[in-house]
Amino acid sequence: MLKKTMSIIAGAVLSVTVSANVQAATITVKKGDTLWDLSRTNNTTVENIQMLNHLTTDLIHPGDVLTIAPEKHYTVKKGDTLWDIAQEHDVTVAQLKEWNELSSDLIHPGLNLIIFEGAKTTNTVKNEKTVTPLVQETKNAPTATATPSTNQATTKSEPAAAAPSTTTEGKKKLIMEATAYTASCEGCSGITATGIDLRANPDLKVISVDPSVIPLGSKVYVEGYGEAIAGDTGGAIKGNKIDVFIPSKEEAIKFGRKQVEVTILN
């Protein structure tokens, strides 16, 4: 692994601060998109995109329409009601309760609420066009969905559906435990075990692997991360474990620890 590279496991909860004039928007997933890429592009987190769109996995497909909204935090003041707060931030009471796991409309001064401002205005579009659950349930039969893609009914719900140009049919697939690491730390050289300079190439997608499981130099597809090169190793990376490179320390922390499917492409 990188000489003195920082490997990070989620141990903290971070929030993204976004200016108040940013509103929710809808985006259409393109071929090659991953939730991780979309979260970076839109200054949010994978978890927030999943929550807003009721996604239970990291899998997305070309043609899916997703709601993206900035995360804000609101501290309840004396006299506030959920209805007042919902009206002020262009969301619904039901959304406020869902996002903050509230079982009733009762709130108290000092309570910190998570709000995805403007999300109410895009719900109708999202619910009409988001097809991920439908594709998974009816992938072997014709569907009449509002997705721009016409071949979703016959393609499998695998990470290859969002891969840029490579099919994963017939490729070796592994279920791995994934964490994240970064070269953005004091004393880190930024050079991987195979000589890749991550500081000079922060946009490269590189994973640290156990070479006895995934050979160094292999091209892989990591669910929720995208196509990457198995270009690094690490003392703690043994067996079915991988570390994905993320240039930002904060984003690496947000990645956390999760089970992902890894497809070895070559």
C-alpha positions in Angstrom: 0.0 0.0 0.0 1.1 3.6 -0.1 4.0 4.4 2.1 2.2 5.8 5.2 -1.0 6.1 3.3 -4.0 6.8 5.6 -6.6 4.1 5.5 -10.0 5.2 6.8 -13.0 3.4 8.3 -16.1 5.4 9.1 -15.9 6.6 12.6 -17.5 10.0 12.3 -20.6 11.5 10.8 -19.9 14.5 8.5 -22.5 16.8 6.9 -22.1 18.9 3.7 -22.7 22.6 4.1 -24.5 24.0 1.1 -25.6 27.6 0.5 -29.2 28.2 1.2 -30.1 29.2 -2.4 -29.3 25.7 -3.8 -32.4 23.7 -4.5 -33.2 20.1 -5.4 -32.8 18.9 -8.9 -33.3 15.8 -10.9 -30.6 14.1 -13.0 -30.8 11.2 -15.5 -28.2 8.5 -15.0 -25.9 8.1 -17.9 -23.9 5.0 -18.9 -20.9 4.7 -16.7 -22.4 6.7 -13.8 -22.0 5.5 -10.2 -23.6 6.8 -7.0 -20.1 7.7 -5.8 -19.4 9.8 -9.0 -22.7 11.5 -8.8 -22.2 12.3 -5.1 -18.9 14.0 -5.8 -20.2 15.9 -8.8 -23.2 17.2 -6.8 -21.5 17.9 -3.5 -23.5 15.4 -1.5 -23.1 11.8 -0.2 -24.0 8.4 -1.5 -26.2 7.9 1.6 -28.2 11.1 0.9 -28.9 10.1 -2.7 -30.0 6.7 -1.5 -32.3 8.2 1.1 -33.9 10.7 -1.2 -34.5 8.1 -3.9 -35.4 5.1 -1.6 -32.5 3.0 -3.0 -31.5 0.0 -1.0 -28.3 -0.8 -2.9 -25.6 1.2 -4.8 -26.8 -0.2 -8.1 -28.1 2.4 -10.7 -28.9 2.0 -14.3 -28.8 4.3 -17.4 -32.1 6.1 -17.7 -32.9 6.2 -14.0 -34.0 9.6 -12.8 -32.6 10.6 -9.4 -33.4 13.5 -7.1 -30.4 15.4 -5.8 -30.8 17.9 -3.1 -28.4 19.8 -0.7 -28.4 18.6 2.9 -29.1 21.3 5.5 -29.5 21.3 9.2 -32.2 23.2 11.0 -32.4 23.7 14.8 -36.0 23.7 16.1 -37.0 27.0 17.8 -39.7 27.6 20.3 -43.1 27.7 18.5 -41.9 25.8 15.5 -44.1 23.0 14.0 -43.2 20.5 11.4 -45.7 22.0 9.1 -44.1 25.5 9.4 -40.6 24.1 8.8 -41.8 22.0 5.8 -43.4 25.0 4.2 -40.4 27.2 4.7 -38.0 24.7 3.1 -40.3 23.4 0.3 -40.6 19.9 1.6 -43.4 17.8 3.2 -44.1 16.9 6.8 -43.9 13.2 5.8 -40.4 13.8 4.3 -39.2 15.5 7.5 -40.4 12.6 9.6 -38.8 10.1 7.3 -35.4 11.8 7.0 -35.2 12.3 10.8 -36.9 9.1 11.9 -39.7 10.9 13.7 -42.6 8.7 14.8 -44.9 11.7 15.5 -45.3 15.4 14.6 -44.1 16.4 18.1 -40.8 18.4 18.1 -38.9 20.2 20.8 -36.7 23.4 20.8 -33.1 22.4 20.2 -33.8 19.4 18.0 -31.5 19.2 15.0 -33.4 18.3 11.8 -31.9 17.2 8.5 -33.6 18.8 5.6 -33.1 18.3 1.8 -34.4 21.7 0.7 -36.7 21.8 -2.3 -37.1 18.0 -2.5 -40.9 18.3 -2.6 -40.8 19.9 -6.0 -39.1 16.9 -7.7 -40.9 14.0 -6.1 -43.4 13.6 -8.8 -40.8 13.4 -11.5 -38.7 11.0 -9.6 -41.5 8.6 -8.7 -42.7 8.5 -12.4 -39.4 7.9 -13.9 -37.2 6.1 -11.4 -37.2 2.5 -12.6 -34.5 0.7 -10.6 -37.0 -1.4 -8.6 -39.1 -2.2 -11.7 -36.1 -3.3 -13.7 -35.0 -5.7 -11.0 -38.5 -7.2 -10.7 -39.4 -7.4 -14.4 -36.0 -7.7 -16.1 -37.1 -10.8 -18.1 -40.4 -9.3 -19.4 -41.3 -6.2 -21.3 -42.0 -3.1 -19.2 -43.8 0.1 -20.0 -41.7 2.5 -18.0 -40.9 6.1 -18.6 -37.1 5.5 -18.9 -35.3 6.7 -22.0 -33.5 3.4 -22.2 -35.3 0.7 -24.3 -33.3 -2.3 -23.3 -33.6 -2.2 -19.5 -36.2 -5.0 -19.5 -33.7 -7.5 -20.9 -30.4 -6.4 -19.2 -29.4 -7.9 -15.9 -29.3 -5.8 -12.7 -25.6 -6.1 -12.3 -22.9 -3.4 -11.9 -22.2 -3.8 -15.7 -25.4 -1.9 -16.3 -23.6 1.3 -15.4 -20.2 0.3 -16.7 -18.8 2.6 -19.3 -17.9 0.1 -22.1 -17.2 -3.3 -20.6 -19.5 -6.3 -20.2 -19.2 -8.3 -17.1 -21.1 -11.4 -18.4 -19.0 -14.5 -17.7 -16.5 -12.5 -15.6 -15.4 -13.6 -12.1 -17.5 -11.8 -9.4 -16.6 -11.5 -5.7 -18.4 -10.2 -2.7 -15.8 -8.0 -0.9 -15.7 -5.9 2.3 -14.7 -2.4 1.1 -13.2 0.5 3.0 -11.6 3.7 1.7 -8.1 5.3 1.9 -6.5 8.5 0.8 -3.1 10.0 0.0 -4.2 13.3 1.6 -2.4 12.8 4.9 0.8 14.2 6.5 3.8 12.0 5.6 2.0 10.1 2.8 4.1 9.6 -0.3 1.1 9.0 -2.6 2.9 6.2 -4.5 1.2 2.8 -4.7 2.7 -0.6 -4.6 2.7 -0.7 -8.4 4.2 2.8 -8.7 1.0 4.9 -9.4 1.4 8.5 -8.2 -2.0 9.2 -6.7 -1.3 12.7 -5.7 -0.4 13.6 -9.3 -3.4 11.6 -10.5 -6.2 12.2 -8.0 -9.0 11.3 -10.4 -7.6 7.8 -11.0 -9.7 4.9 -9.6 -7.4 2.5 -7.8 -8.1 -0.2 -5.2 -5.8 -1.9 -2.8 -6.2 -5.7 -2.9 -4.8 -9.0 -1.6 -2.9 -10.2 -4.7 -3.7 -13.8 -3.9 -7.4 -12.9 -4.4 -7.2 -10.2 -7.1 -4.0 -10.1 -9.1 -2.2 -6.7 -9.1 -2.8 -4.8 -12.3 -6.2 -6.3 -12.9 -9.0 -4.1 -14.3 -12.0 -4.4 -12.0 -15.5 -3.0 -11.6 -16.5 -2.2 -8.1 -20.2 -1.7 -7.3 -20.9 1.9 -6.3 -17.3 3.0 -7.3 -16.9 2.1 -10.9 -14.0 0.8 -13.1 -10.7 0.7 -11.3 -7.2 -0.7 -11.4 -6.0 -3.2 -8.7 -2.9 -1.2 -8.2 -2.1 -1.2 -4.5 -1.7 -3.6 -1.5 -1.9 -3.1 2.3 -1.1 -5.0 5.5 -4.8 -5.0 6.6 -6.1 -6.0 3.1 -6.2 -9.8 3.3 -8.7 -12.2 1.7 -12.0 -10.7 0.5 -11.2 -7.1 1.5 -10.4 -4.1 -0.6 -9.6 -0.4 0.0 -10.8 2.0 -2.6 -8.8 5.2 -3.3 -10.6 8.5 -2.7 -8.6 11.7 -2.9 -10.5 13.6 -0.2 -10.1 12.6 3.4 -13.6 13.7 4.2 -15.1 11.7 1.3 -13.1 8.7 2.3 -14.6 8.8 5.8 -18.1 9.1 4.3 -17.5 6.0 2.2 -17.4 3.9 5.4 -17.3 0.1 5.4 -19.7 -1.8 3.1 -20.2 -5.1 1.2 -19.8 -4.6 -2.5 -19.6 -6.8 -5.6 -16.3 -6.7 -7.4 -16.1 -8.0 -11.0 -12.6 -8.9 -12.4 -12.7 -7.7 -16.0 -9.3 -9.1 -17.1 
